[in-house]
Amino acid sequence: MPSQTDWRNIIDQHLPPPDHMRERNRAITAAYADWYLRQPWLFRWAGLAAFASAQVGIGIAIAESLMAPQRMVRNGDSPASSAAIFDLLANLVGNGVNLALVLPVTLHEAAAGQLLSDLLIIKQANDAIFHDTGWAHLAYIHGGLPALEHCLAADHPIRAAFCLLDEGAHLMCEPTTFTRGWDLVDQATVALLRREQMTILPPYMDRLSDVGRLVVSLGSWMDFTGDGPMSGSSFVNFFGLPAVLSGARSIANTSDRWTWIERDVLPVWFRHSATYRQDSPLDRQLRRLALW
């Protein structure tokens, strides 16, 4: 039976190399979306992860543009201008990016270099989450719970989450136990999300500069229907713009981030996923993300 390393190697063979940042992010996003679309009643964490990874992809697009001197340099070796950065981000805004994302990086020329560093950190965090949990979805799809039990110790959080998932899947097969099964899958989703937020992300968030903390806070939102940030779950809308601009609340703070996720993101996501159907706005969004 394949080991954890074997499953990861299988996935890595189908991913662009790490230095192909945008293509790799699209492949990761597509994998999450594809897993959800296979069994939307089961892989709810993967569906949510697809939207989060797509948001990271916006930052990667900005980072790659900042690293292209021919597009962003005003004269010779001079740094990228704030006007050029604004033009780039305004173009992305036209494609659906939260307008709040562009505000801090237009304030000073030096923000460009710092923003680049921070966006690369977020990209690394996105890769780390996929490395930690992505293989488990592939293993479960192809080998069921025994494949995970072969790879992980009995007390491992990922194994525990998939045990809940598996039990829920079986209970949902019977009308009399369907609701209990659905609740267990929700619990598994939260368990995987807590591991991602409490274990994987903090070391990366701690490395962000003040500029980076502000930018990712302003740009953190989930739009599950394609109707724009005001219709989804927004960190700024949840805590209020003054609190975010002052630094009193930050997405880089684990407590603030989990409070937003638990009280705003998850209720909205569970509501949408509970009413999922083919050709719904959620379905169309995820099918778009599944193409790379």
N, C-alpha and C positions, 0 to 999 in steps of 0.2 A: 504494500500500500504506500502511496507517495507520502513523503515527509513534508513538513512545512516549507523547507527550502525548495523542494521539488515544485510545489504549487506556486511559490513565488517566482521560480525560474520560468515556469510556463507563462505566467503573466508578463514577466519582463521581456520575453521573446516577442511579444506582440505590442510592446510600447516603444515609441521613439526614444533615442538616448536622452539622458538628463539635460544635455546642453541644447537640445531642440525644445526649448521651454514651452512655446505655445502649442506645438504639435503634441507634446507629451501631456500637457494639461487637457487638451481636447480628447485625447485617448482615454485618460483617467475619467473625465466627465462622462464620456460615452459609455464606458464600462459600467459606471454606477447606474446610468439611465437605463442601459440594456438589462441589467439585473432586476431593476424595479419593474420594467415592462414585462419581463418574463412571468413574474408573480407579484403583481402590485399589492395583493392582500398580505404578502409575507415580507418582502424586502423593503420595508418602509424606511429603514435607516439609509439604504442605498439611494432611494429616491431623493431624500433630503440632502444627502451628500452630493448628489449630482448638481443640485442648485448651488450649494456652497462652493463646489469646485468651479462652476461656471463663473461665479463672482471673482474667484481667484484668477481666472483666465483673463478678466478685464484688467486686473493689475499687471499680469504678465505682458499683456499687449502694450501697456504703458511702459513697462520696464524695457522691453525690446526696442521700442521707439526711442527711448532715452539713450540706448546704447548704439543707435545708428547715427554717427556724426554727420553724414551727408544730409540727414533730414532735420537734425536738431541744433546744429552748430551755426551760429551767426557769422563768425569770421574766423578762419584758421583754426587755432586751438582754443578759442575762447569757449567758455561754458555755454550750455544750452540756455537760451533766453526764456524768461518767464512767458513772454508773448507766444513763443513757439510751443511751449508746453501747454499753454491755454488753448491754442488752436488744435493741438492733438486731442486734448481731453474733451473739448467742445464737440469735436467730430465724433468721439465715442459716446458723448451724451446724446447726440442725435440718433445713436443706435440703441438707446435705452439705459445708459448708465445714469445712476443717481447724480443729479447736478451738484449735490453737496460735496461730491468727491473732488470736484475741480477747485474748490475754493482755497484750501490751504496752500496748494502748490503754486499758486500764482502770486503769492505775497512777496517772494524774494528769490533772486537768482540761485542762491545756495541751496534752496529746497530741492532742486533737481537731483543733485548727487545723493543727498540723503534719502530722497524718495526712492531712488533706484535701489539703494542698499536695503531699505525696508521692504520693498516689493519682492526682492529676491528672497528675503527671509520668509515671507508669506508663501512663496512658491515652494520653498523647502518644507514648510509645515504641511502643505497640501500633499507633497510627495510622501512625507512620513506617515500621514494618516492612511493613505492608500497602501503603503508598504505594510502597515500594522494590521489592517483589517480586510483589505481587498482580497487577499488570497483565500481567506476563510469563506467568502461567498462562493468563489470558484470551487473550493473543496466540497462545500455543502451541496451545491448544485449537482456535482458529478458523483459524489460519494456519500451524500447524506451525513447524518450525525456521526456514524462510525469513522468517517474520514477525519473529522475534527478530533474525535476522542483518541485517534491514533497519534495526532500531532501535538496535542496540548494536555498539560496536567489537569487533573480533575478540578482543581481550584482556580484555574485560569479564567479571568473575566470574560474573554471571548468565548471560551467553551461554555461557560455558564449562560451567557446571552443566547447562544445558539441552542442550548438545551431548552430554554424558554420558548424560543422560536419554533423548535421542532415539536414540542408538546402542544403549542398553540396551533400549529398546522394540522395536527391529528385531531384536535378537538373541534376545529372548524369544519371538519368533514361531516359532523353530525349536527342536525338542527338544534337538538336539545343542549348541546355544549358549545355552540358556535360563539355566543357572546363571551364565554369564559376564554375560549381560544383566541378571540380577537384581542381581549385584554392582555393576554400573555404575550402576544406579538408586540403590542404597544410597550409592554414592560421590557421586552428584548431590545426594542428600538431605543428606549431611554438608556438602557444599560450600555449599549454600544456607543451612544452619544456621550454619556458621562465619561467613558474611558477616553474617547477622543478629546473631550474638552478638559478633563482634569489631569490626564496623564501625558498625552502626546503633545498638545498645543502649548502648555505653559512655558517650557524652555525656549520656544521660538518667540512667543509674545514678550518674554522678558528681555529679549535682545532688541526690540523695537525702540527707535528714538522717540522723542516727544512728537516730532512731526509725523512719524509713522503711526504712532498710537492715535493721533487725531485723524489722520487720513482714513485708516481702516475703520475707525469708529463712525465717521461720517458716511463711509461707503458701504456699511454693513446693512444689507436688507435682503429679504427673500421675496421674490415675486413669482408665485406659483402659477399664475394665469396669464402673464404677459400684459397686464393692464398698467404696469408702472409701479414705482416704489410706494406711492400713496395707497395702493390697494393691497400691499403685502405687509410683511413684518419688518419694521425698520428700527434699528437700535436708537437712532435719533428721535424718532417719533415716540418711542417707548419711554425714554428718559428725559427728553426735552433738549432742544438745541443749546440753551444756556449751560446746562449741566455738562454737555459734551464739550463745548467750546472752552469752558473753564478748566476742563480736565477732572472735574469732580466725578464723572463717569467715563469709563473707557472700555472698549471691547477687549483691550489687552489685559484688563483686570479679570481674573477668573471668576470672581464672585459676581461682578456686573454682567459678564458674558453669560453665565449660567442663569442668572435671574431673568435676563431677556429671553433666553432660549426656552426656559421652563414655563414662563408666564405668557409669552407672546408667540414665539416661533412654533413651538410644539402644538399648542392648541389650534393654531391656524393650519399647520401641516396635517394634523390628525383629522381635522374637519374636511379638508380637501381630499385626503387619501381615502377617507371613509366613503366618499361619494364618487370615487374615480370610476370613469367609464370611457370606453373608446370614443375618440373624436371629441372629447371634452377639452376645455382649455388646458387643463393639467396634462392630459394625454398628448396634446399637440406640442406643448412645451417640452415634455420629456422626449418625444420622438425627434424633435429638433436637436436636443442635446445629445441624443444617441448617435447622431451623424457627425463624423469628423473626417 
